[in-house]
Amino acid sequence: MWLKIVIVLLFVALVISLFTGLAFLFQDREKDGKSRRLWNALTVRLVLAALLIGFLIYGVFTGQLGSNAPWDARYQSEITKPN
């Protein structure tokens, strides 16, 4: 359960970072490009995205995250079918 909470928090932080970067983009237009806030927001967003992808891969490989998609039903039935 902790993994899903971490993934949701990282996704929310990623969206907040995205809109923070947008705000910095509009605010720093008057400063003739002297501010590095937009680059810092981009760096934070890239780190958060890498962490999110890492946790997703970890969850899939450990079996904590799975798919319940209808097109995966054949794989689900093969897994649960008794021998």
Secondary structure, 3 states (H helix, E strand, C coil): CHHHHHHHHHHHHHHHHHHHHHHHHHHHHHHCCCCCHHHHHHHHHHHHHHHHHHHHHHHHHHCCCCCCCHHHHHHHHHHHCCC
